[in-house]
């Protein structure tokens, strides 16, 4: 079980396959783990490791995961981005593609904001986003579904501290995709593929707005999770998207 360590931070990660690197951020809110990928519509460690070096990591402090570190109350999203970029540095990887499920959607936008020159293409699978009909869904989901077990494991943190963390992460950023604004997406030149969902935590309207704003975006069929055949078609779209972007980068490196 490989562990990346950076001071007080310890992040469990797994790799499969070889080729151009593909960083995978699992879904599941603040409980996102590699193990949880087995319950996703498809598992990138299995679906894409025939051609790419697929690297997945547990979210820092996810219950049921092997990642631990400080609760960065003033640097909520950036703490996770530090882990993702630090892992790539640890593995000696400069440029890579990224795929994020659920909470991984806002995290990928933050990656593009922080290190857009390193992320050559990004796939957002049923990404999280803000929708006015459910303005506090992420606070409630995490204060009820993540915080109680986290406090039991880490008694140095109180529910009041966690409430502040979640408010900084979501409530005070209650718009769009939490980590970037519309102008950033409008000016982002990175190729982006969006696989939208349509539940309150993965709002269709927000996902489609990012796709319509981003100048180099694509969108998969919708709905794509209804049955195995549609999932197969969506995965095929992802494979084509990855193949279109990775070879160009590898050709540049060979020149």
KAHU-V251847 format. One record per residue. N is the residue number from 1. RES is the residue in three letters. D_CENTER is the distance of its C-alpha to the mean C-alpha in Angstrom with 1 decimal. Layout:
n=N res=RES d_center=D_CENTER
n=N res=RES d_center=D_CENTER
This chain:
n=1 res=UNK d_center=21.2
n=2 res=UNK d_center=20.0
n=3 res=UNK d_center=19.1
n=4 res=UNK d_center=18.0
n=5 res=UNK d_center=20.0
n=6 res=UNK d_center=20.2
n=7 res=UNK d_center=22.9
n=8 res=UNK d_center=22.2
n=9 res=UNK d_center=18.6
n=10 res=UNK d_center=18.2
n=11 res=UNK d_center=15.0
n=12 res=UNK d_center=15.5
n=13 res=UNK d_center=14.1
n=14 res=UNK d_center=15.4
n=15 res=UNK d_center=16.3
n=16 res=UNK d_center=17.9
n=17 res=UNK d_center=19.9
n=18 res=UNK d_center=20.9
n=19 res=UNK d_center=20.6
n=20 res=UNK d_center=18.3
n=21 res=UNK d_center=15.1
n=22 res=UNK d_center=11.8
n=23 res=UNK d_center=8.9
n=24 res=UNK d_center=6.8
n=25 res=UNK d_center=4.1
n=26 res=UNK d_center=6.2
n=27 res=UNK d_center=7.0
n=28 res=UNK d_center=10.0
n=29 res=UNK d_center=9.7
n=30 res=UNK d_center=11.0
n=31 res=UNK d_center=12.4
n=32 res=UNK d_center=9.3
n=33 res=UNK d_center=11.1
n=34 res=UNK d_center=11.9
n=35 res=UNK d_center=14.9
n=36 res=UNK d_center=13.2
n=37 res=UNK d_center=12.1
n=38 res=UNK d_center=15.9
n=39 res=UNK d_center=15.8
n=40 res=UNK d_center=13.3
n=41 res=UNK d_center=15.2
n=42 res=UNK d_center=14.8
n=43 res=UNK d_center=13.8
n=44 res=UNK d_center=12.6
n=45 res=UNK d_center=14.6
n=46 res=UNK d_center=17.5
n=47 res=UNK d_center=17.1
n=48 res=UNK d_center=16.5
n=49 res=UNK d_center=18.1
n=50 res=UNK d_center=21.4
n=51 res=UNK d_center=20.7
n=52 res=UNK d_center=17.7
n=53 res=UNK d_center=16.9
n=54 res=UNK d_center=13.8
n=55 res=UNK d_center=12.3
n=56 res=UNK d_center=10.1
n=57 res=UNK d_center=10.1
n=58 res=UNK d_center=10.8
n=59 res=UNK d_center=9.5
n=60 res=UNK d_center=12.6
n=61 res=UNK d_center=15.2
n=62 res=UNK d_center=13.8
n=63 res=UNK d_center=17.0
n=64 res=UNK d_center=17.8
n=65 res=UNK d_center=15.7
n=66 res=UNK d_center=17.2
n=67 res=UNK d_center=15.4
n=68 res=UNK d_center=17.5
n=69 res=UNK d_center=18.2
n=70 res=UNK d_center=19.4
n=71 res=UNK d_center=18.2
n=72 res=UNK d_center=18.0
n=73 res=UNK d_center=19.4
n=74 res=UNK d_center=19.8
n=75 res=UNK d_center=16.6
n=76 res=UNK d_center=14.1
n=77 res=UNK d_center=10.9
n=78 res=UNK d_center=12.6
n=79 res=UNK d_center=13.2
n=80 res=UNK d_center=9.7
n=81 res=UNK d_center=9.6
n=82 res=UNK d_center=13.0
n=83 res=UNK d_center=12.0
n=84 res=UNK d_center=9.6
n=85 res=UNK d_center=12.4
n=86 res=UNK d_center=15.0
n=87 res=UNK d_center=14.1
n=88 res=UNK d_center=14.4
n=89 res=UNK d_center=17.7
n=90 res=UNK d_center=18.8
n=91 res=UNK d_center=18.6
n=92 res=UNK d_center=20.4
n=93 res=UNK d_center=17.8
n=94 res=UNK d_center=18.2
n=95 res=UNK d_center=16.6
n=96 res=UNK d_center=13.8
n=97 res=UNK d_center=11.6
n=98 res=UNK d_center=7.9
n=99 res=UNK d_center=6.2
n=100 res=UNK d_center=3.2
n=101 res=UNK d_center=5.3
n=102 res=UNK d_center=6.7
n=103 res=UNK d_center=5.5
n=104 res=UNK d_center=1.7
n=105 res=UNK d_center=4.7
n=106 res=UNK d_center=6.6
n=107 res=UNK d_center=4.8
n=108 res=UNK d_center=5.3
n=109 res=UNK d_center=8.5
n=110 res=UNK d_center=9.4
n=111 res=UNK d_center=9.1
n=112 res=UNK d_center=11.3
n=113 res=UNK d_center=13.5
n=114 res=UNK d_center=14.0
n=115 res=UNK d_center=14.3
n=116 res=UNK d_center=14.6
n=117 res=UNK d_center=17.4
n=118 res=UNK d_center=15.4
n=119 res=UNK d_center=12.6
n=120 res=UNK d_center=15.0
n=121 res=UNK d_center=13.0
n=122 res=UNK d_center=9.6
n=123 res=UNK d_center=9.0
n=124 res=UNK d_center=7.4
n=125 res=UNK d_center=8.5
n=126 res=UNK d_center=10.2
n=127 res=UNK d_center=8.0
n=128 res=UNK d_center=9.3
n=129 res=UNK d_center=12.0
n=130 res=UNK d_center=15.4
n=131 res=UNK d_center=18.5
n=132 res=UNK d_center=21.9
n=133 res=UNK d_center=23.2
n=134 res=UNK d_center=21.0
n=135 res=UNK d_center=20.6
n=136 res=UNK d_center=20.1
n=137 res=UNK d_center=18.1
n=138 res=UNK d_center=15.2
n=139 res=UNK d_center=17.9
n=140 res=UNK d_center=19.9
n=141 res=UNK d_center=17.4
n=142 res=UNK d_center=16.4
n=143 res=UNK d_center=20.0
n=144 res=UNK d_center=21.3
n=145 res=UNK d_center=18.8
n=146 res=UNK d_center=17.4
n=147 res=UNK d_center=20.0
n=148 res=UNK d_center=23.2
n=149 res=UNK d_center=22.3
n=150 res=UNK d_center=20.6
n=151 res=UNK d_center=23.9
n=152 res=UNK d_center=25.9
n=153 res=UNK d_center=24.3
n=154 res=UNK d_center=24.2
n=155 res=UNK d_center=27.4
n=156 res=UNK d_center=27.3
n=157 res=UNK d_center=25.0
n=158 res=UNK d_center=26.4
n=159 res=UNK d_center=25.2
n=160 res=UNK d_center=26.3
n=161 res=UNK d_center=24.0
n=162 res=UNK d_center=21.0
n=163 res=UNK d_center=22.1
n=164 res=UNK d_center=22.1
n=165 res=UNK d_center=18.6
n=166 res=UNK d_center=17.3
n=167 res=UNK d_center=19.6
n=168 res=UNK d_center=18.4
n=169 res=UNK d_center=14.7
n=170 res=UNK d_center=15.5
n=171 res=UNK d_center=19.2
n=172 res=UNK d_center=20.2
n=173 res=UNK d_center=17.4
n=174 res=UNK d_center=18.2
n=175 res=UNK d_center=17.7
n=176 res=UNK d_center=15.6
n=177 res=UNK d_center=11.8
n=178 res=UNK d_center=12.8
n=179 res=UNK d_center=11.7
n=180 res=UNK d_center=13.9
n=181 res=UNK d_center=17.0
n=182 res=UNK d_center=18.4
n=183 res=UNK d_center=20.4
n=184 res=UNK d_center=17.5
n=185 res=UNK d_center=16.0
n=186 res=UNK d_center=19.6
n=187 res=UNK d_center=20.2
n=188 res=UNK d_center=17.1
n=189 res=UNK d_center=18.6
n=190 res=UNK d_center=15.6
n=191 res=UNK d_center=15.6
n=192 res=UNK d_center=13.0
n=193 res=UNK d_center=13.0
n=194 res=UNK d_center=12.2
n=195 res=UNK d_center=12.9
n=196 res=UNK d_center=13.9
n=197 res=UNK d_center=14.9
n=198 res=UNK d_center=17.6
n=199 res=UNK d_center=17.4
n=200 res=UNK d_center=17.5
n=201 res=UNK d_center=14.0
n=202 res=UNK d_center=12.7
n=203 res=UNK d_center=15.5
n=204 res=UNK d_center=16.9
n=205 res=UNK d_center=18.6
n=206 res=UNK d_center=15.7
n=207 res=UNK d_center=13.6
n=208 res=UNK d_center=17.0
n=209 res=UNK d_center=17.8
n=210 res=UNK d_center=15.0
n=211 res=UNK d_center=16.2
n=212 res=UNK d_center=19.7
n=213 res=UNK d_center=19.3
n=214 res=UNK d_center=17.4
n=215 res=UNK d_center=20.3
n=216 res=UNK d_center=18.9
n=217 res=UNK d_center=16.9
n=218 res=UNK d_center=17.4
n=219 res=UNK d_center=17.0
n=220 res=UNK d_center=17.5
n=221 res=UNK d_center=20.3
n=222 res=UNK d_center=20.0
n=223 res=UNK d_center=20.3
n=224 res=UNK d_center=18.8
n=225 res=UNK d_center=18.5
n=226 res=UNK d_center=22.2
n=227 res=UNK d_center=23.5
n=228 res=UNK d_center=23.1
n=229 res=UNK d_center=24.6
n=230 res=UNK d_center=22.1
n=231 res=UNK d_center=19.1
n=232 res=UNK d_center=21.0
n=233 res=UNK d_center=21.4
n=234 res=UNK d_center=17.8
n=235 res=UNK d_center=17.0
n=236 res=UNK d_center=20.0
n=237 res=UNK d_center=18.6
n=238 res=UNK d_center=15.4
n=239 res=UNK d_center=17.9
n=240 res=UNK d_center=20.0
n=241 res=UNK d_center=17.3
n=242 res=UNK d_center=16.3
n=243 res=UNK d_center=20.0
n=244 res=UNK d_center=20.9
n=245 res=UNK d_center=18.8
n=246 res=UNK d_center=19.0
n=247 res=UNK d_center=22.8
n=248 res=UNK d_center=23.4
n=249 res=UNK d_center=21.7
n=250 res=UNK d_center=23.6
n=251 res=UNK d_center=26.8
n=252 res=UNK d_center=26.5
n=253 res=UNK d_center=26.2
n=254 res=UNK d_center=29.3
n=255 res=UNK d_center=31.4
